[in-house]
């Protein structure tokens, strides 16, 4: 038995293997063939059209019939995070369709985890159950345009208590999901007590979408691409909600954010690995089919090196991601914090590097909507900013390393 069980990853259960195989077939036979239809339906009315493509609901029905539903939540699925990771990776091959088809899409997964962990019975009945059933969607309103939101203690939106109500005033952006007509609630983080200790000033509250004073201003594109569910600028002006809408406890917003973002970060990493695998598959296919200077591109040494580097980077990143998952499963989110931070830096770096090589091999086709590569690059480049920019994670990784005792003494320098 190893003294470091987190270094030894267990084999998946028979059920996890079966679900993975089922997910391969679902992606191959249903999701990937539906991408063209989705694109036609999603953007039929231009970038301001955020209606739900009908094909999404078709895919969701098929996924539920096949038992591919809510697999991200151990309480619902019975899977560990490590067992869920390869399934989430498969969904990442089609980031617009795959995650939502199995009801494992951000930001709803994070909000569902939050409500599962901290929600009252009434909150779970009103909001969590419809989210788990895929009947509604939600948004997470944390990031603000006027402060450096990578430091969550900077959040300036005010949540003031008056009797049995909270009154909310503030401006948020990158509120993903807010443009979707199914969005029924916002989980809003704001400051309830500016005089409290730094990490007890913030609180999270549930704000129903139709509450007076909530204004969805506009959608923000990611490198010019508008997602169907949107990334919105939202204002809250004298928005009133009952105190019963608090998530967890007053002053517990920072801790709740950390509890929410930890699993969210590793789930993003899982899906990003799928995008990287798809990009590499596209790169290989293009290199084998495209002829230049009298032979396939795959015969060129530089292209072969790009293929090899891509495989190395993907597999290295996957091992780090899976180790983080295993520590979450066996020791909890707090013990895995440094590993999750490392994965959150390493996986998007690997994904964008592989996607960029695939774009290069595709030439002009790589930067258009002829292939999914341009949209994939934009999203995974943005991943190096959302849920904490690289620099914040690197800071925490370095802090942990500076406090770590080496296995052996490093020895002194000989002069």
VEXDREN-2710 file (C-alpha; in Angstrom, 1 decimal):
% VEXDREN-2710
k/r/px/py/pz
1/UNK/0.0/0.0/0.0
2/UNK/1.4/3.4/-1.0
3/UNK/2.0/6.0/1.7
4/UNK/0.6/8.5/-0.8
5/UNK/-2.7/7.0/-2.0
6/UNK/-3.5/10.1/-4.0
7/UNK/-0.6/9.1/-6.4
8/UNK/-2.3/5.8/-7.2
9/UNK/-5.5/6.3/-9.2
10/UNK/-8.1/3.5/-8.8
11/UNK/-9.7/1.7/-11.6
12/UNK/-13.3/2.9/-12.6
13/UNK/-16.3/0.9/-11.5
14/UNK/-18.1/-1.3/-14.1
15/UNK/-20.9/1.2/-14.1
16/UNK/-18.6/4.1/-14.8
17/UNK/-17.1/2.1/-17.8
18/UNK/-20.6/1.3/-19.1
19/UNK/-21.6/5.0/-18.9
20/UNK/-18.4/6.1/-20.6
21/UNK/-19.1/3.7/-23.5
22/UNK/-22.7/4.9/-23.6
23/UNK/-21.4/8.5/-23.8
24/UNK/-19.1/7.7/-26.7
25/UNK/-22.0/6.3/-28.6
26/UNK/-24.2/9.2/-27.7
27/UNK/-21.7/11.8/-28.8
28/UNK/-20.9/9.9/-32.0
29/UNK/-24.5/9.1/-33.0
30/UNK/-26.4/12.1/-31.7
31/UNK/-24.4/15.1/-30.6
32/UNK/-21.8/15.6/-33.3
33/UNK/-24.3/15.0/-36.1
34/UNK/-26.5/17.6/-34.6
35/UNK/-23.9/20.4/-34.6
36/UNK/-24.9/21.8/-38.0
37/UNK/-28.6/21.9/-37.1
38/UNK/-27.7/23.5/-33.8
39/UNK/-25.8/26.3/-35.6
40/UNK/-28.6/26.9/-38.0
41/UNK/-31.2/27.1/-35.2
42/UNK/-29.1/29.0/-32.7
43/UNK/-28.1/31.9/-34.9
44/UNK/-31.0/32.0/-37.3
45/UNK/-31.9/35.5/-36.0
46/UNK/-28.4/36.8/-35.7
47/UNK/-26.2/37.4/-32.6
48/UNK/-29.1/38.8/-30.6
49/UNK/-31.2/35.7/-31.0
50/UNK/-30.9/33.6/-27.8
51/UNK/-33.9/31.4/-28.2
52/UNK/-33.3/27.7/-27.3
53/UNK/-32.5/25.6/-30.4
54/UNK/-35.1/22.8/-30.6
55/UNK/-32.3/20.2/-31.2
56/UNK/-31.1/20.8/-27.6
57/UNK/-34.3/19.5/-26.1
58/UNK/-34.2/16.5/-28.5
59/UNK/-30.7/15.7/-27.3
60/UNK/-31.7/16.1/-23.6
61/UNK/-34.6/13.6/-24.0
62/UNK/-32.3/11.1/-25.6
63/UNK/-29.7/11.5/-22.9
64/UNK/-32.2/11.0/-20.1
65/UNK/-33.5/7.9/-21.8
66/UNK/-30.0/6.5/-21.9
67/UNK/-29.2/7.4/-18.2
68/UNK/-26.7/10.1/-19.2
69/UNK/-28.1/12.8/-16.9
70/UNK/-26.7/14.9/-14.0
71/UNK/-23.5/12.8/-13.9
72/UNK/-21.5/15.7/-12.5
73/UNK/-23.2/15.4/-9.0
74/UNK/-22.1/12.4/-7.0
75/UNK/-25.2/12.6/-4.9
76/UNK/-27.3/12.1/-8.1
77/UNK/-25.1/9.9/-10.2
78/UNK/-23.1/7.8/-7.8
79/UNK/-20.0/8.5/-9.7
80/UNK/-16.8/9.8/-8.2
81/UNK/-15.2/12.9/-9.7
82/UNK/-12.5/10.7/-11.2
83/UNK/-15.1/8.5/-12.8
84/UNK/-17.0/11.4/-14.1
85/UNK/-13.9/13.1/-15.7
86/UNK/-13.6/10.9/-18.8
87/UNK/-17.4/11.3/-19.5
88/UNK/-17.2/15.1/-19.1
89/UNK/-14.2/15.1/-21.4
90/UNK/-16.3/13.4/-24.1
91/UNK/-18.9/16.2/-23.7
92/UNK/-16.2/18.8/-24.3
93/UNK/-15.8/17.6/-27.9
94/UNK/-18.9/19.7/-28.5
95/UNK/-18.9/22.4/-25.9
96/UNK/-22.1/24.0/-27.1
97/UNK/-24.2/20.8/-27.2
98/UNK/-22.5/18.0/-25.2
99/UNK/-22.6/19.4/-21.7
100/UNK/-26.1/20.7/-21.9
101/UNK/-27.4/17.6/-23.5
102/UNK/-26.5/15.7/-20.3
103/UNK/-27.5/18.6/-18.0
104/UNK/-23.8/19.1/-17.0
105/UNK/-23.4/22.6/-18.3
106/UNK/-21.9/25.7/-16.6
107/UNK/-22.9/27.8/-14.8
108/UNK/-25.9/25.6/-13.8
109/UNK/-23.7/22.8/-12.4
110/UNK/-22.0/25.2/-10.0
111/UNK/-25.3/26.6/-8.9
112/UNK/-26.8/23.2/-8.5
113/UNK/-23.8/22.1/-6.4
114/UNK/-24.2/25.3/-4.3
115/UNK/-27.9/24.7/-3.7
116/UNK/-27.3/21.0/-2.9
117/UNK/-24.6/21.9/-0.3
118/UNK/-26.1/25.1/1.2
119/UNK/-29.7/25.5/0.0
120/UNK/-32.7/25.3/2.3
121/UNK/-35.3/22.7/1.7
122/UNK/-37.6/25.4/0.2
123/UNK/-34.8/26.6/-2.1
124/UNK/-34.0/23.1/-3.2
125/UNK/-37.7/22.4/-4.0
126/UNK/-38.2/25.7/-5.9
127/UNK/-34.9/26.0/-7.7
128/UNK/-32.7/22.9/-7.5
129/UNK/-35.3/20.3/-8.5
130/UNK/-36.2/22.2/-11.8
131/UNK/-32.5/22.6/-12.5
132/UNK/-31.8/19.0/-12.0
133/UNK/-34.7/18.2/-14.3
134/UNK/-33.4/20.5/-17.0
135/UNK/-36.6/22.6/-17.0
136/UNK/-34.9/25.9/-16.2
137/UNK/-31.4/27.5/-16.4
138/UNK/-29.6/29.9/-14.0
139/UNK/-26.9/32.5/-13.9
140/UNK/-24.1/33.3/-11.5
141/UNK/-23.6/37.0/-10.9
142/UNK/-20.2/37.6/-9.3
143/UNK/-17.8/39.4/-11.6
144/UNK/-18.0/43.2/-11.8
145/UNK/-16.6/45.6/-14.5
146/UNK/-15.4/48.2/-12.0
147/UNK/-13.2/46.1/-9.7
148/UNK/-10.6/43.3/-10.1
149/UNK/-13.0/40.4/-9.5
150/UNK/-10.1/37.9/-9.5
151/UNK/-9.9/39.0/-5.8
152/UNK/-13.4/38.1/-4.7
153/UNK/-13.1/40.3/-1.6
154/UNK/-13.2/43.3/-4.0
155/UNK/-16.8/42.7/-5.0
156/UNK/-18.6/46.0/-4.5
157/UNK/-22.3/45.2/-5.2
158/UNK/-24.2/46.1/-2.0
159/UNK/-26.7/43.8/-0.4
160/UNK/-28.3/45.7/2.5
161/UNK/-30.8/44.3/4.9
162/UNK/-34.0/46.2/5.7
163/UNK/-36.2/44.1/8.0
164/UNK/-37.1/40.9/6.2
165/UNK/-35.7/42.0/2.9
166/UNK/-32.4/42.5/1.2
167/UNK/-32.0/45.4/-1.2
168/UNK/-29.4/44.9/-3.9
169/UNK/-27.6/47.6/-6.0
170/UNK/-24.7/46.9/-8.3
171/UNK/-23.5/46.1/-11.8
172/UNK/-22.2/42.7/-12.9
173/UNK/-20.8/41.3/-16.1
174/UNK/-19.8/38.0/-17.6
175/UNK/-23.1/36.7/-16.1
176/UNK/-23.2/33.5/-18.2
177/UNK/-26.6/32.1/-18.9
178/UNK/-28.5/35.3/-18.4
179/UNK/-29.5/35.7/-22.1
180/UNK/-31.2/32.3/-22.2
181/UNK/-35.0/32.7/-22.0
182/UNK/-35.0/29.7/-19.7
183/UNK/-32.9/31.5/-17.1
184/UNK/-35.1/31.7/-14.0
185/UNK/-32.7/32.8/-11.3
186/UNK/-29.5/34.6/-10.5
187/UNK/-27.1/33.6/-7.7
188/UNK/-25.8/37.1/-6.8
189/UNK/-22.7/37.8/-4.7
190/UNK/-22.4/41.1/-3.0
191/UNK/-21.3/42.9/0.1
192/UNK/-23.5/42.9/3.2
193/UNK/-21.1/44.2/5.8
194/UNK/-18.2/46.4/4.7
195/UNK/-17.0/46.6/8.3
196/UNK/-16.6/42.9/8.9
197/UNK/-13.3/41.0/8.5
198/UNK/-12.3/40.8/4.9
199/UNK/-13.6/37.3/4.2
200/UNK/-16.9/37.8/6.0
201/UNK/-18.2/40.9/4.2
202/UNK/-19.8/39.0/1.3
203/UNK/-23.1/37.1/1.0
204/UNK/-24.8/35.2/-1.8
205/UNK/-28.6/35.5/-2.4
206/UNK/-31.0/34.1/-5.0
207/UNK/-32.7/36.7/-7.2
208/UNK/-35.5/35.4/-9.4
209/UNK/-35.0/36.6/-13.0
210/UNK/-38.3/38.6/-13.1
211/UNK/-37.6/40.6/-9.9
212/UNK/-38.2/44.3/-10.4
213/UNK/-35.0/46.3/-10.8
214/UNK/-33.1/43.5/-12.6
215/UNK/-32.0/44.6/-16.1
216/UNK/-30.1/42.4/-18.5
217/UNK/-28.3/45.1/-20.5
218/UNK/-26.5/43.2/-23.3
219/UNK/-24.6/40.2/-24.3
220/UNK/-20.7/40.1/-24.4
221/UNK/-19.1/38.2/-27.2
222/UNK/-16.1/36.0/-26.7
223/UNK/-13.6/36.9/-29.5
224/UNK/-16.6/38.0/-31.6
225/UNK/-18.6/34.9/-30.9
226/UNK/-22.0/35.1/-29.2
227/UNK/-23.0/32.0/-27.3
228/UNK/-26.6/31.1/-27.3
229/UNK/-26.9/31.3/-23.5
230/UNK/-25.0/34.5/-23.4
231/UNK/-22.5/36.3/-21.1
232/UNK/-24.4/39.3/-19.9
233/UNK/-24.0/42.7/-18.4
234/UNK/-26.6/42.9/-15.7
235/UNK/-27.6/45.8/-13.4
236/UNK/-29.4/45.5/-10.1
237/UNK/-31.2/48.7/-9.0
238/UNK/-33.0/48.6/-5.7
239/UNK/-33.8/44.9/-6.2
240/UNK/-35.7/43.5/-3.3
241/UNK/-35.7/39.8/-2.3
242/UNK/-36.7/38.2/1.0
243/UNK/-34.0/37.4/3.5
244/UNK/-35.0/33.7/3.1
245/UNK/-33.2/33.9/-0.3
246/UNK/-29.8/33.9/1.3
247/UNK/-27.6/31.0/0.2
248/UNK/-26.0/29.5/3.3
249/UNK/-25.6/32.3/5.8
250/UNK/-25.1/36.1/5.8
251/UNK/-21.3/36.7/5.6
252/UNK/-20.6/33.3/4.1
253/UNK/-20.4/34.4/0.5
254/UNK/-16.7/34.1/0.1
255/UNK/-16.6/30.6/1.5
256/UNK/-19.6/29.6/-0.6
257/UNK/-17.8/31.0/-3.7
258/UNK/-14.8/28.8/-3.0
259/UNK/-17.0/25.8/-2.5
260/UNK/-18.7/26.5/-5.8
261/UNK/-15.7/27.4/-7.9
262/UNK/-13.5/24.4/-6.9
263/UNK/-15.6/21.7/-8.6
264/UNK/-16.5/24.2/-11.3
265/UNK/-12.8/24.7/-12.2
266/UNK/-12.0/21.0/-12.4
267/UNK/-15.2/20.4/-14.5
268/UNK/-14.0/23.1/-17.0
269/UNK/-10.7/21.3/-17.2
270/UNK/-12.4/17.9/-17.9
271/UNK/-14.3/19.4/-20.8
272/UNK/-11.2/21.3/-22.1
273/UNK/-9.4/18.0/-22.5
274/UNK/-12.2/16.9/-24.8
275/UNK/-11.7/20.0/-26.9
276/UNK/-8.0/19.4/-27.1
277/UNK/-8.6/15.7/-28.2
278/UNK/-11.0/16.9/-30.9
279/UNK/-8.5/19.5/-32.1
280/UNK/-5.8/16.9/-32.3
281/UNK/-8.1/14.5/-34.2
282/UNK/-8.9/17.3/-36.7
283/UNK/-5.1/18.1/-37.0
284/UNK/-4.3/14.5/-37.8
285/UNK/-7.1/14.1/-40.3
286/UNK/-6.1/17.3/-42.1
287/UNK/-2.4/16.4/-42.1
288/UNK/-3.2/13.0/-43.7
289/UNK/-5.6/14.4/-46.3
290/UNK/-4.0/17.6/-47.4
291/UNK/-1.2/17.5/-50.0
292/UNK/1.4/20.2/-50.3
293/UNK/4.7/20.2/-52.2
294/UNK/4.0/16.7/-53.5
295/UNK/3.2/14.8/-50.4
296/UNK/0.7/14.8/-47.4
297/UNK/1.3/17.3/-44.7
298/UNK/1.7/14.3/-42.3
299/UNK/5.0/13.5/-44.1
300/UNK/6.5/16.9/-43.0
301/UNK/8.7/16.6/-40.0
302/UNK/7.4/19.9/-38.5
303/UNK/3.8/18.6/-38.7
304/UNK/4.8/15.3/-37.1
305/UNK/6.5/17.2/-34.3
306/UNK/3.3/19.2/-33.7
307/UNK/1.3/16.0/-33.5
308/UNK/3.7/14.5/-31.0
309/UNK/3.9/17.7/-28.9
310/UNK/0.1/17.8/-28.8
311/UNK/-0.2/14.2/-27.6
312/UNK/2.4/14.8/-24.9
313/UNK/0.6/17.9/-23.6
314/UNK/-2.8/16.4/-23.5
315/UNK/-1.8/13.3/-21.7
316/UNK/0.3/15.2/-19.1
317/UNK/-2.6/17.6/-18.5
318/UNK/-5.1/14.8/-18.2
319/UNK/-3.0/13.0/-15.5
320/UNK/-2.9/16.2/-13.5
321/UNK/-6.6/16.7/-13.8
322/UNK/-7.4/13.1/-12.8
323/UNK/-5.1/13.3/-9.8
324/UNK/-6.9/16.4/-8.6
325/UNK/-10.2/14.6/-9.1
326/UNK/-9.0/11.7/-7.0
327/UNK/-7.9/13.9/-4.1
328/UNK/-11.3/15.7/-4.2
329/UNK/-12.9/12.2/-3.9
330/UNK/-10.7/11.0/-1.1
331/UNK/-9.7/14.1/0.8
332/UNK/-12.1/16.8/-0.1
333/UNK/-12.0/20.1/-2.0
334/UNK/-9.6/21.9/0.4
335/UNK/-6.9/19.2/0.2
336/UNK/-7.1/19.3/-3.6
337/UNK/-7.0/23.2/-3.9
338/UNK/-3.4/23.3/-5.1
339/UNK/-3.9/20.5/-7.6
340/UNK/-7.0/22.1/-8.9
341/UNK/-5.1/25.3/-9.4
342/UNK/-2.4/23.5/-11.3
343/UNK/-4.9/21.8/-13.5
344/UNK/-6.7/25.1/-14.1
345/UNK/-3.4/26.6/-15.5
346/UNK/-2.1/23.5/-17.3
347/UNK/-5.2/22.2/-19.0
348/UNK/-6.2/25.4/-20.8
349/UNK/-2.6/26.0/-21.8
350/UNK/-2.4/22.6/-23.3
351/UNK/-5.8/22.9/-25.0
352/UNK/-5.1/26.3/-26.6
353/UNK/-1.7/25.1/-27.8
354/UNK/-3.2/22.1/-29.5
355/UNK/-6.1/24.0/-31.0
356/UNK/-3.6/26.7/-32.3
357/UNK/-1.5/24.0/-34.0
358/UNK/-4.7/22.6/-35.6
359/UNK/-5.7/26.0/-36.8
360/UNK/-2.2/26.4/-38.4
361/UNK/-2.4/23.1/-40.2
362/UNK/-5.9/24.0/-41.5
363/UNK/-4.7/27.3/-42.8
364/UNK/-7.6/29.7/-43.7
365/UNK/-10.2/27.1/-42.8
366/UNK/-8.9/27.2/-39.3
367/UNK/-9.9/30.8/-38.5
368/UNK/-13.4/30.7/-39.9
369/UNK/-16.6/28.9/-39.0
370/UNK/-15.9/26.2/-41.6
371/UNK/-14.4/24.1/-38.7
372/UNK/-15.1/24.4/-34.9
373/UNK/-11.5/25.4/-34.2
374/UNK/-11.8/29.2/-34.1
375/UNK/-14.8/29.1/-31.7
376/UNK/-12.9/26.4/-29.6
377/UNK/-9.8/28.6/-29.4
378/UNK/-11.8/31.6/-28.3
379/UNK/-13.6/29.8/-25.5
380/UNK/-10.5/28.0/-24.1
381/UNK/-8.4/31.1/-24.3
382/UNK/-11.1/32.8/-22.2
383/UNK/-10.8/29.9/-19.8
384/UNK/-7.4/31.2/-18.8
385/UNK/-9.3/34.2/-17.3
386/UNK/-12.6/32.9/-16.0
387/UNK/-12.9/31.1/-12.6
388/UNK/-9.6/32.9/-11.7
389/UNK/-6.9/34.0/-14.1
390/UNK/-3.7/32.1/-14.5
391/UNK/-1.8/34.6/-12.4
392/UNK/-4.0/34.1/-9.3
393/UNK/-3.7/30.3/-9.5
394/UNK/0.1/30.6/-10.0
395/UNK/0.2/32.8/-6.9
396/UNK/-1.6/30.2/-4.8
397/UNK/0.6/27.3/-6.3
398/UNK/3.8/29.2/-5.4
399/UNK/2.5/30.0/-1.9
400/UNK/1.8/26.3/-1.3
401/UNK/5.2/25.3/-2.7
402/UNK/7.0/27.8/-0.4
403/UNK/5.4/26.2/2.6
404/UNK/6.1/22.6/1.5
405/UNK/8.8/20.5/3.2
406/UNK/10.8/18.7/0.6
407/UNK/11.0/14.9/0.7
408/UNK/14.8/15.1/1.1
409/UNK/17.0/18.0/2.1
410/UNK/18.1/19.8/-1.1
411/UNK/21.7/20.0/0.1
412/UNK/24.0/23.1/0.0
413/UNK/25.7/24.7/-2.9
414/UNK/29.4/23.9/-3.2
415/UNK/31.5/27.0/-3.9
END
